[in-house]
């Protein structure tokens, strides 16, 4: 048996969640291009501050462990208290940290998450941190997500790694820089992708498409190489395709307290469900339940579900399932 069920690869960060009340949101008539507005040159009170380790791949490593998988994590951190707190958190969550590279004299990434009425605006700064990719990884799956500018060489090494290990399955959730790199530079990675997960706007960006038609976008994701294509659409639910059929899944019922990590928790549970041999529509239900519980809390980890919790919810709510469209 492989040593790991899944290895998460990508940036990690410390997130400071700041809950705002004195702000407003201004949007266009069609509710697009929304902007968070606060008084200029003023002292603005906030309600609450929560500081937690985060990042797309961090969230996946923690979420995968909660779902009963054996995870490891490949990332880079600084040699500071923030970096050590990330390692401590991951060890507590039973994530193998041996592949985390400590960069001497550098700072760990630190982000500020402004939470207002259930949505978040993130102030980000990616520090230049080195990663080390082992020559071999004894794992069934890899989850690959957001990495910052300056990691182009690592992406080439990762593509070569995938070519050498075609049996390892890849779940790919591109971050902003990876989307901006374009599909040509990352074509070898897309070609090896088992699951490609994007939100609707990200799918338009990656595919350079103006259309919001999910069936067209899903088809484009398959053309890149993805065997399973997933599009999340916030409160409008999610869509997935296996290249033959397309399914739609409604959102999870309940309030939305804070949205950070919702997409990551969806992708994590979706990937875990496929790992456990579930069908695509079943995986959509897993992802929706996981994501729906995360947004009930501040931060990306508190609401993460276990395999037992998800299966229990589905037994009690048999009508909560994806529908073919």
C-alpha positions in Angstrom: 0.0 0.0 0.0 1.2 3.5 -0.8 2.5 5.5 2.3 0.1 8.4 1.6 -3.4 8.6 0.2 -2.9 12.2 -0.9 0.0 14.8 -0.9 -1.0 18.4 -1.0 1.3 20.9 -2.8 1.0 24.6 -2.8 1.5 27.8 -0.8 0.6 28.1 2.9 -0.1 31.2 4.9 -1.3 32.6 8.2 -4.7 34.4 7.7 -6.0 37.1 10.0 -9.8 37.1 9.8 -11.2 40.6 10.5 -14.9 40.9 10.9 -16.2 44.2 9.7 -19.5 46.0 10.3 -19.0 49.6 9.2 -18.6 49.1 5.5 -20.8 48.9 2.3 -20.8 47.1 -1.0 -21.3 48.9 -4.3 -22.0 46.8 -7.5 -23.0 47.4 -11.1 -26.7 47.1 -12.0 -26.2 43.4 -12.9 -24.6 42.8 -9.5 -21.2 42.3 -11.0 -17.9 44.1 -10.3 -18.8 44.6 -6.6 -16.5 46.7 -4.4 -16.1 46.8 -0.7 -16.1 50.4 0.5 -15.0 51.9 3.8 -14.5 55.5 5.0 -11.2 56.9 3.8 -8.7 58.3 6.3 -10.8 57.2 9.2 -10.6 54.8 12.2 -12.8 51.9 11.4 -13.8 49.5 14.3 -13.9 45.8 13.7 -15.9 43.2 15.6 -13.5 40.2 15.9 -10.0 39.0 15.0 -9.2 35.3 14.4 -5.7 34.2 13.3 -5.3 30.8 11.7 -3.1 28.8 9.3 -4.7 28.7 5.8 -4.0 28.5 2.1 -5.7 26.3 -0.6 -3.4 23.3 -0.1 -3.2 23.7 3.6 -6.9 23.5 3.7 -6.8 20.4 1.6 -4.3 18.7 3.8 -6.3 19.4 6.9 -9.6 18.5 5.3 -8.3 15.3 3.8 -7.1 14.2 7.2 -10.5 14.9 8.7 -12.0 12.7 6.0 -9.8 9.7 7.0 -7.1 10.0 4.4 -3.3 9.8 5.1 -1.9 13.2 3.9 1.4 14.8 3.5 2.2 18.4 2.6 4.8 20.0 0.3 5.2 23.8 0.8 7.7 26.5 1.8 7.6 28.6 5.0 9.8 31.2 6.7 11.9 30.5 9.8 9.6 32.5 12.0 6.9 31.9 14.6 4.2 31.9 11.9 5.9 29.1 10.0 6.3 27.1 13.2 2.6 27.6 14.0 1.7 26.1 10.6 3.8 23.0 11.3 2.3 22.6 14.8 -1.2 22.9 13.4 -0.6 20.4 10.6 1.0 17.9 13.0 -2.0 18.2 15.3 -4.2 17.4 12.3 -2.1 14.3 11.6 -0.6 15.7 8.4 3.0 14.6 7.6 5.2 17.7 7.5 8.6 16.2 6.5 8.5 17.8 3.1 7.9 21.4 4.3 11.0 23.5 3.5 12.0 26.1 6.0 13.5 29.1 4.3 16.1 30.8 6.6 15.9 34.6 6.9 12.5 34.8 5.1 9.0 35.5 6.3 6.0 33.1 6.1 3.1 34.4 4.0 0.6 36.5 6.0 -2.8 37.5 4.7 -5.6 39.8 6.0 -9.2 38.5 5.4 -11.9 41.2 5.6 -15.2 39.5 6.3 -18.4 41.5 5.6 -21.9 40.0 5.4 -20.7 36.5 4.7 -18.2 37.3 1.9 -14.5 38.0 2.2 -12.0 40.3 0.6 -8.3 39.2 1.1 -5.2 41.4 1.3 -2.4 39.1 0.1 1.4 39.2 -0.1 3.3 36.2 -1.4 6.9 36.1 -0.2 9.5 34.3 -2.3 9.8 30.9 -0.7 11.6 27.9 -2.1 10.0 24.4 -2.4 11.6 21.0 -2.7 10.0 18.3 -4.8 11.1 14.8 -3.7 12.3 12.5 -6.5 9.5 10.1 -5.7 6.3 10.2 -3.7 4.6 7.1 -2.5 1.1 8.4 -2.9 -2.2 7.6 -4.7 -3.2 11.2 -5.2 -1.7 14.7 -5.4 -3.7 17.9 -4.7 -2.1 20.8 -6.5 -3.1 24.4 -5.9 -2.1 28.0 -5.6 1.6 29.0 -5.8 3.0 32.5 -6.2 5.0 34.1 -8.9 8.6 33.0 -9.0 7.7 29.2 -8.9 7.9 28.7 -12.7 10.8 26.3 -12.3 8.9 24.3 -9.7 6.0 23.9 -12.1 8.3 22.5 -14.8 9.8 20.1 -12.3 6.3 19.0 -11.2 5.2 18.4 -14.9 8.3 16.2 -15.3 7.4 14.4 -12.1 3.9 13.6 -13.3 5.4 12.3 -16.6 7.6 9.9 -14.6 4.7 8.8 -12.3 1.6 8.4 -14.5 -0.2 6.2 -12.0 -0.5 9.1 -9.5 -3.8 10.8 -9.9 -3.9 14.6 -9.8 -6.6 16.9 -8.4 -5.8 20.4 -9.7 -7.3 23.7 -8.3 -5.3 26.4 -10.0 -4.5 29.6 -8.1 -4.4 33.1 -9.6 -0.8 33.0 -10.7 -1.2 29.5 -12.2 -4.3 30.7 -14.2 -2.3 33.7 -15.4 0.5 31.5 -16.6 -1.8 30.2 -19.2 -2.7 26.7 -20.4 0.2 26.4 -22.8 2.9 26.6 -20.1 1.0 24.2 -17.9 -0.3 21.9 -20.6 1.6 18.9 -19.2 0.0 19.4 -15.8 -3.5 19.8 -17.3 -2.9 16.7 -19.4 -2.4 14.6 -16.3 -5.3 16.0 -14.3 -7.9 13.6 -13.0 -10.1 16.4 -11.4 -10.0 20.0 -12.4 -11.9 22.3 -10.1 -12.6 26.0 -10.8 -15.4 28.5 -10.1 -17.3 29.9 -13.0 -15.2 33.1 -13.4 -12.0 31.2 -13.1 -13.1 28.8 -15.8 -13.8 31.8 -18.1 -10.3 33.1 -17.3 -8.5 29.8 -17.9 -10.3 29.1 -21.1 -10.3 32.7 -22.3 -14.1 32.5 -22.8 -16.7 35.2 -22.4 -19.6 32.7 -22.2 -21.0 31.8 -18.8 -22.6 28.6 -20.2 -21.3 25.9 -17.8 -21.7 23.1 -20.4 -19.4 25.0 -22.8 -16.9 25.7 -20.0 -16.9 22.1 -18.7 -16.3 20.9 -22.2 -13.3 23.3 -22.5 -11.9 21.9 -19.2 -12.1 18.4 -20.6 -10.2 19.5 -23.7 -7.3 20.6 -21.5 -7.1 17.0 -20.3 -9.3 16.8 -17.2 -11.1 13.5 -16.8 -13.6 15.1 -14.3 -14.4 18.8 -14.6 -16.0 20.7 -11.7 -17.4 24.3 -11.6 -18.5 25.8 -8.4 -20.8 28.8 -8.5 -21.3 30.1 -5.0 -24.9 30.4 -3.9 -26.0 29.1 -7.3 -24.6 25.6 -6.5 -22.1 23.5 -8.5 -21.7 21.6 -11.8 -19.6 18.6 -12.7 -19.0 16.5 -15.8 -17.2 13.2 -16.6 -17.2 14.1 -20.3 -20.3 12.1 -20.9 -22.8 13.5 -18.5 -23.3 16.9 -16.7 -24.7 17.2 -13.2 -26.0 20.1 -11.1 -25.9 20.2 -7.3 -27.9 22.8 -5.2 -26.1 24.7 -2.5 -26.1 23.5 1.1 -29.0 24.9 3.1 -28.3 27.3 5.9 -26.7 30.7 6.7 -23.4 31.9 5.4 -21.2 33.3 8.1 -17.7 33.5 6.4 -16.8 32.1 3.0 -13.0 31.6 3.2 -12.1 28.0 2.4 -15.6 27.1 1.0 -14.2 26.2 -2.4 -11.2 24.3 -0.9 -13.5 22.3 1.3 -15.7 21.4 -1.6 -12.7 20.3 -3.7 -11.2 18.4 -0.8 -14.4 16.4 -0.1 -15.1 15.9 -3.8 -11.6 14.5 -4.3 -11.9 12.3 -1.2 -15.2 10.9 -2.4 -13.6 9.9 -5.8 -10.7 8.4 -3.8 -13.2 6.3 -1.8 -14.8 5.0 -5.0 -17.9 7.3 -5.1 -19.5 8.5 -8.3 -19.3 12.0 -9.6 -22.8 13.0 -8.4 -22.1 11.5 -5.0 -18.8 13.4 -4.9 -20.7 16.6 -5.6 -22.9 16.0 -2.5 -19.8 15.3 -0.4 -18.2 18.6 -1.5 -21.4 20.6 -1.0 -21.9 19.3 2.5 -18.3 20.0 3.5 -18.3 23.5 2.0 -21.7 24.3 3.4 -20.5 23.5 6.9 -17.3 25.5 6.6 -19.2 28.7 5.8 -21.0 28.4 9.1 -17.8 29.3 10.9 -15.0 31.8 10.8 -11.9 30.4 8.9 -11.4 27.4 6.6 -11.0 24.5 9.1 -13.6 24.6 11.9 -16.5 23.3 9.9 -14.6 20.6 8.0 -16.5 17.3 8.1 -15.5 13.8 8.8 -16.4 10.9 6.5 -18.8 9.6 9.1 -20.5 13.0 9.4 -21.0 13.3 5.6 -22.4 9.8 5.3 -24.7 10.4 8.2 -26.1 13.6 6.7 -26.7 11.8 3.3 -28.5 8.9 5.1 -30.9 11.4 6.8 -31.3 13.6 3.7 -31.8 11.1 0.8 -33.2 13.8 -1.5 -29.9 15.9 -1.2 -28.3 14.7 -4.4 -27.0 16.0 -7.7 -29.3 16.0 -10.8 -28.3 15.3 -14.4 -28.9 18.3 -16.7 
